[in-house]
Amino acid sequence: MKNTRIIKNTSFSYSTRSNKIRIIRTPGNNLRSLKITKKRSQRICPIKKCKIKGLNIPGSRRFSASSQKKRTISRAYGGCLSIHALRKNITKAFLLEEKRLAKKVLNLNNKKITK
């Protein structure tokens, strides 16, 4: 007859999100519980909905204990926006500035012609 009893390694018995187990069979033909750790989520760009490259994702305790240099990327909107969203924002800002300057030049030319 097979041994179908699971030997639990922990005393915490509630089935919560942080306490999931997987059943494994040992070489001695015993069933043991193996604790499954939660997957760490990577930061996602709010504009492009893609993962932000260049960031490592340690656990929450290690992340809060690490220095600011390790938590961000050394560029504008470093840990918040992806490269593609940042490039799009920069070009948009540049074109808006060019449009404003062109409008200003046109107004000056119109004033010179009317005088």
mmCIF file of the C-alpha atoms, coordinates in Angstrom:
data_MODEL
# 
_entry.id   MODEL 
# 
loop_
_atom_site.group_PDB 
_atom_site.id 
_atom_site.type_symbol 
_atom_site.label_atom_id 
_atom_site.label_alt_id 
_atom_site.label_comp_id 
_atom_site.label_asym_id 
_atom_site.label_entity_id 
_atom_site.label_seq_id 
_atom_site.pdbx_PDB_ins_code 
_atom_site.Cartn_x 
_atom_site.Cartn_y 
_atom_site.Cartn_z 
_atom_site.occupancy 
_atom_site.B_iso_or_equiv 
_atom_site.pdbx_formal_charge 
_atom_site.auth_seq_id 
_atom_site.auth_comp_id 
_atom_site.auth_asym_id 
_atom_site.auth_atom_id 
_atom_site.pdbx_PDB_model_num 
ATOM 1   C CA . MET A 1 1   ? 0.000  0.000  0.000   1.00 0.00 ? 1   MET A CA 1 
ATOM 2   C CA . LYS A 1 2   ? 1.289  3.422  -0.945  1.00 0.00 ? 2   LYS A CA 1 
ATOM 3   C CA . ASN A 1 3   ? 1.945  6.090  1.628   1.00 0.00 ? 3   ASN A CA 1 
ATOM 4   C CA . THR A 1 4   ? -0.350 9.000  0.663   1.00 0.00 ? 4   THR A CA 1 
ATOM 5   C CA . ARG A 1 5   ? 0.290  11.182 3.681   1.00 0.00 ? 5   ARG A CA 1 
ATOM 6   C CA . ILE A 1 6   ? 1.986  14.530 3.132   1.00 0.00 ? 6   ILE A CA 1 
ATOM 7   C CA . ILE A 1 7   ? 4.669  15.589 5.558   1.00 0.00 ? 7   ILE A CA 1 
ATOM 8   C CA . LYS A 1 8   ? 4.381  19.363 5.957   1.00 0.00 ? 8   LYS A CA 1 
ATOM 9   C CA . ASN A 1 9   ? 7.548  21.334 6.617   1.00 0.00 ? 9   ASN A CA 1 
ATOM 10  C CA . THR A 1 10  ? 5.760  24.329 8.101   1.00 0.00 ? 10  THR A CA 1 
ATOM 11  C CA . SER A 1 11  ? 3.308  24.814 10.915  1.00 0.00 ? 11  SER A CA 1 
ATOM 12  C CA . PHE A 1 12  ? 1.312  27.523 9.136   1.00 0.00 ? 12  PHE A CA 1 
ATOM 13  C CA . SER A 1 13  ? -1.665 25.597 7.769   1.00 0.00 ? 13  SER A CA 1 
ATOM 14  C CA . TYR A 1 14  ? -3.951 28.237 6.236   1.00 0.00 ? 14  TYR A CA 1 
ATOM 15  C CA . SER A 1 15  ? -4.308 28.255 2.457   1.00 0.00 ? 15  SER A CA 1 
ATOM 16  C CA . THR A 1 16  ? -3.411 31.853 1.695   1.00 0.00 ? 16  THR A CA 1 
ATOM 17  C CA . ARG A 1 17  ? -1.728 33.479 -1.308  1.00 0.00 ? 17  ARG A CA 1 
ATOM 18  C CA . SER A 1 18  ? 1.615  33.498 0.462   1.00 0.00 ? 18  SER A CA 1 
ATOM 19  C CA . ASN A 1 19  ? 1.373  29.915 1.739   1.00 0.00 ? 19  ASN A CA 1 
ATOM 20  C CA . LYS A 1 20  ? 0.941  27.738 -1.355  1.00 0.00 ? 20  LYS A CA 1 
ATOM 21  C CA . ILE A 1 21  ? 2.537  24.287 -1.441  1.00 0.00 ? 21  ILE A CA 1 
ATOM 22  C CA . ARG A 1 22  ? 3.428  21.770 -4.123  1.00 0.00 ? 22  ARG A CA 1 
ATOM 23  C CA . ILE A 1 23  ? 3.603  18.077 -3.367  1.00 0.00 ? 23  ILE A CA 1 
ATOM 24  C CA . ILE A 1 24  ? 6.886  16.365 -4.263  1.00 0.00 ? 24  ILE A CA 1 
ATOM 25  C CA . ARG A 1 25  ? 8.062  12.803 -3.834  1.00 0.00 ? 25  ARG A CA 1 
ATOM 26  C CA . THR A 1 26  ? 11.414 12.274 -2.132  1.00 0.00 ? 26  THR A CA 1 
ATOM 27  C CA . PRO A 1 27  ? 13.917 9.552  -3.062  1.00 0.00 ? 27  PRO A CA 1 
ATOM 28  C CA . GLY A 1 28  ? 12.758 7.677  0.073   1.00 0.00 ? 28  GLY A CA 1 
ATOM 29  C CA . ASN A 1 29  ? 9.262  7.488  -1.506  1.00 0.00 ? 29  ASN A CA 1 
ATOM 30  C CA . ASN A 1 30  ? 7.741  9.970  0.930   1.00 0.00 ? 30  ASN A CA 1 
ATOM 31  C CA . LEU A 1 31  ? 5.427  12.810 -0.017  1.00 0.00 ? 31  LEU A CA 1 
ATOM 32  C CA . ARG A 1 32  ? 6.685  16.214 1.105   1.00 0.00 ? 32  ARG A CA 1 
ATOM 33  C CA . SER A 1 33  ? 5.325  19.711 0.722   1.00 0.00 ? 33  SER A CA 1 
ATOM 34  C CA . LEU A 1 34  ? 7.450  22.276 -1.086  1.00 0.00 ? 34  LEU A CA 1 
ATOM 35  C CA . LYS A 1 35  ? 6.606  25.915 -0.471  1.00 0.00 ? 35  LYS A CA 1 
ATOM 36  C CA . ILE A 1 36  ? 5.913  27.905 -3.642  1.00 0.00 ? 36  ILE A CA 1 
ATOM 37  C CA . THR A 1 37  ? 7.106  31.493 -3.542  1.00 0.00 ? 37  THR A CA 1 
ATOM 38  C CA . LYS A 1 38  ? 5.065  34.217 -5.181  1.00 0.00 ? 38  LYS A CA 1 
ATOM 39  C CA . LYS A 1 39  ? 6.246  35.552 -8.520  1.00 0.00 ? 39  LYS A CA 1 
ATOM 40  C CA . ARG A 1 40  ? 7.584  39.071 -8.293  1.00 0.00 ? 40  ARG A CA 1 
ATOM 41  C CA . SER A 1 41  ? 5.945  41.440 -10.708 1.00 0.00 ? 41  SER A CA 1 
ATOM 42  C CA . GLN A 1 42  ? 8.077  43.680 -12.855 1.00 0.00 ? 42  GLN A CA 1 
ATOM 43  C CA . ARG A 1 43  ? 7.257  47.363 -13.218 1.00 0.00 ? 43  ARG A CA 1 
ATOM 44  C CA . ILE A 1 44  ? 5.062  48.145 -16.221 1.00 0.00 ? 44  ILE A CA 1 
ATOM 45  C CA . CYS A 1 45  ? 4.990  51.363 -18.248 1.00 0.00 ? 45  CYS A CA 1 
ATOM 46  C CA . PRO A 1 46  ? 1.591  53.075 -17.852 1.00 0.00 ? 46  PRO A CA 1 
ATOM 47  C CA . ILE A 1 47  ? 1.614  54.384 -21.437 1.00 0.00 ? 47  ILE A CA 1 
ATOM 48  C CA . LYS A 1 48  ? 2.880  51.452 -23.530 1.00 0.00 ? 48  LYS A CA 1 
ATOM 49  C CA . LYS A 1 49  ? 1.823  48.674 -21.092 1.00 0.00 ? 49  LYS A CA 1 
ATOM 50  C CA . CYS A 1 50  ? 5.187  46.909 -21.473 1.00 0.00 ? 50  CYS A CA 1 
ATOM 51  C CA . LYS A 1 51  ? 7.875  45.928 -18.968 1.00 0.00 ? 51  LYS A CA 1 
ATOM 52  C CA . ILE A 1 52  ? 10.455 48.582 -18.102 1.00 0.00 ? 52  ILE A CA 1 
ATOM 53  C CA . LYS A 1 53  ? 13.862 47.282 -19.143 1.00 0.00 ? 53  LYS A CA 1 
ATOM 54  C CA . GLY A 1 54  ? 16.947 47.762 -17.003 1.00 0.00 ? 54  GLY A CA 1 
ATOM 55  C CA . LEU A 1 55  ? 15.281 47.196 -13.630 1.00 0.00 ? 55  LEU A CA 1 
ATOM 56  C CA . ASN A 1 56  ? 15.952 44.157 -11.508 1.00 0.00 ? 56  ASN A CA 1 
ATOM 57  C CA . ILE A 1 57  ? 13.085 42.947 -9.367  1.00 0.00 ? 57  ILE A CA 1 
ATOM 58  C CA . PRO A 1 58  ? 14.263 41.770 -5.948  1.00 0.00 ? 58  PRO A CA 1 
ATOM 59  C CA . GLY A 1 59  ? 11.850 40.886 -3.153  1.00 0.00 ? 59  GLY A CA 1 
ATOM 60  C CA . SER A 1 60  ? 10.008 43.694 -1.418  1.00 0.00 ? 60  SER A CA 1 
ATOM 61  C CA . ARG A 1 61  ? 12.239 43.737 1.676   1.00 0.00 ? 61  ARG A CA 1 
ATOM 62  C CA . ARG A 1 62  ? 15.458 43.733 -0.326  1.00 0.00 ? 62  ARG A CA 1 
ATOM 63  C CA . PHE A 1 63  ? 14.043 46.340 -2.681  1.00 0.00 ? 63  PHE A CA 1 
ATOM 64  C CA . SER A 1 64  ? 13.221 48.785 0.109   1.00 0.00 ? 64  SER A CA 1 
ATOM 65  C CA . ALA A 1 65  ? 16.627 48.200 1.721   1.00 0.00 ? 65  ALA A CA 1 
ATOM 66  C CA . SER A 1 66  ? 18.571 48.752 -1.510  1.00 0.00 ? 66  SER A CA 1 
ATOM 67  C CA . SER A 1 67  ? 19.941 52.145 -2.492  1.00 0.00 ? 67  SER A CA 1 
ATOM 68  C CA . GLN A 1 68  ? 18.074 54.591 -4.757  1.00 0.00 ? 68  GLN A CA 1 
ATOM 69  C CA . LYS A 1 69  ? 20.675 54.076 -7.506  1.00 0.00 ? 69  LYS A CA 1 
ATOM 70  C CA . LYS A 1 70  ? 19.745 50.393 -7.765  1.00 0.00 ? 70  LYS A CA 1 
ATOM 71  C CA . ARG A 1 71  ? 16.000 51.066 -7.771  1.00 0.00 ? 71  ARG A CA 1 
ATOM 72  C CA . THR A 1 72  ? 15.876 53.429 -10.738 1.00 0.00 ? 72  THR A CA 1 
ATOM 73  C CA . ILE A 1 73  ? 17.406 53.899 -14.163 1.00 0.00 ? 73  ILE A CA 1 
ATOM 74  C CA . SER A 1 74  ? 19.584 56.943 -14.743 1.00 0.00 ? 74  SER A CA 1 
ATOM 75  C CA . ARG A 1 75  ? 17.477 58.735 -17.344 1.00 0.00 ? 75  ARG A CA 1 
ATOM 76  C CA . ALA A 1 76  ? 14.461 61.011 -17.320 1.00 0.00 ? 76  ALA A CA 1 
ATOM 77  C CA . TYR A 1 77  ? 11.412 59.161 -15.926 1.00 0.00 ? 77  TYR A CA 1 
ATOM 78  C CA . GLY A 1 78  ? 13.835 56.324 -15.126 1.00 0.00 ? 78  GLY A CA 1 
ATOM 79  C CA . GLY A 1 79  ? 11.776 53.831 -13.174 1.00 0.00 ? 79  GLY A CA 1 
ATOM 80  C CA . CYS A 1 80  ? 8.379  55.027 -14.430 1.00 0.00 ? 80  CYS A CA 1 
ATOM 81  C CA . LEU A 1 81  ? 8.302  55.115 -18.243 1.00 0.00 ? 81  LEU A CA 1 
ATOM 82  C CA . SER A 1 82  ? 9.701  52.747 -20.831 1.00 0.00 ? 82  SER A CA 1 
ATOM 83  C CA . ILE A 1 83  ? 12.209 53.918 -23.421 1.00 0.00 ? 83  ILE A CA 1 
ATOM 84  C CA . HIS A 1 84  ? 9.585  53.991 -26.192 1.00 0.00 ? 84  HIS A CA 1 
ATOM 85  C CA . ALA A 1 85  ? 7.121  56.094 -24.192 1.00 0.00 ? 85  ALA A CA 1 
ATOM 86  C CA . LEU A 1 86  ? 9.908  58.477 -23.165 1.00 0.00 ? 86  LEU A CA 1 
ATOM 87  C CA . ARG A 1 87  ? 11.040 58.914 -26.777 1.00 0.00 ? 87  ARG A CA 1 
ATOM 88  C CA . LYS A 1 88  ? 7.457  59.612 -27.833 1.00 0.00 ? 88  LYS A CA 1 
ATOM 89  C CA . ASN A 1 89  ? 7.022  62.205 -25.055 1.00 0.00 ? 89  ASN A CA 1 
ATOM 90  C CA . ILE A 1 90  ? 10.282 63.966 -25.951 1.00 0.00 ? 90  ILE A CA 1 
ATOM 91  C CA . THR A 1 91  ? 9.404  64.195 -29.653 1.00 0.00 ? 91  THR A CA 1 
ATOM 92  C CA . LYS A 1 92  ? 5.906  65.417 -28.808 1.00 0.00 ? 92  LYS A CA 1 
ATOM 93  C CA . ALA A 1 93  ? 7.314  68.143 -26.542 1.00 0.00 ? 93  ALA A CA 1 
ATOM 94  C CA . PHE A 1 94  ? 9.853  69.142 -29.203 1.00 0.00 ? 94  PHE A CA 1 
ATOM 95  C CA . LEU A 1 95  ? 7.197  69.403 -31.925 1.00 0.00 ? 95  LEU A CA 1 
ATOM 96  C CA . LEU A 1 96  ? 4.894  71.442 -29.678 1.00 0.00 ? 96  LEU A CA 1 
ATOM 97  C CA . GLU A 1 97  ? 7.754  73.838 -28.932 1.00 0.00 ? 97  GLU A CA 1 
ATOM 98  C CA . GLU A 1 98  ? 8.558  74.144 -32.658 1.00 0.00 ? 98  GLU A CA 1 
ATOM 99  C CA . LYS A 1 99  ? 4.892  74.825 -33.411 1.00 0.00 ? 99  LYS A CA 1 
ATOM 100 C CA . ARG A 1 100 ? 4.777  77.559 -30.758 1.00 0.00 ? 100 ARG A CA 1 
ATOM 101 C CA . LEU A 1 101 ? 7.939  79.195 -32.124 1.00 0.00 ? 101 LEU A CA 1 
ATOM 102 C CA . ALA A 1 102 ? 6.672  79.010 -35.717 1.00 0.00 ? 102 ALA A CA 1 
ATOM 103 C CA . LYS A 1 103 ? 3.410  80.669 -34.679 1.00 0.00 ? 103 LYS A CA 1 
ATOM 104 C CA . LYS A 1 104 ? 5.400  83.425 -32.969 1.00 0.00 ? 104 LYS A CA 1 
ATOM 105 C CA . VAL A 1 105 ? 7.506  84.031 -36.106 1.00 0.00 ? 105 VAL A CA 1 
ATOM 106 C CA . LEU A 1 106 ? 4.386  84.162 -38.294 1.00 0.00 ? 106 LEU A CA 1 
ATOM 107 C CA . ASN A 1 107 ? 2.793  86.721 -35.986 1.00 0.00 ? 107 ASN A CA 1 
ATOM 108 C CA . LEU A 1 108 ? 5.949  88.884 -36.173 1.00 0.00 ? 108 LEU A CA 1 
ATOM 109 C CA . ASN A 1 109 ? 5.965  88.674 -39.994 1.00 0.00 ? 109 ASN A CA 1 
ATOM 110 C CA . ASN A 1 110 ? 2.286  89.616 -40.175 1.00 0.00 ? 110 ASN A CA 1 
ATOM 111 C CA . LYS A 1 111 ? 2.917  92.656 -37.952 1.00 0.00 ? 111 LYS A CA 1 
ATOM 112 C CA . LYS A 1 112 ? 5.841  93.789 -40.172 1.00 0.00 ? 112 LYS A CA 1 
ATOM 113 C CA . ILE A 1 113 ? 3.754  93.476 -43.356 1.00 0.00 ? 113 ILE A CA 1 
ATOM 114 C CA . THR A 1 114 ? 0.823  95.462 -41.966 1.00 0.00 ? 114 THR A CA 1 
ATOM 115 C CA . LYS A 1 115 ? 3.087  98.357 -40.846 1.00 0.00 ? 115 LYS A CA 1 
# 
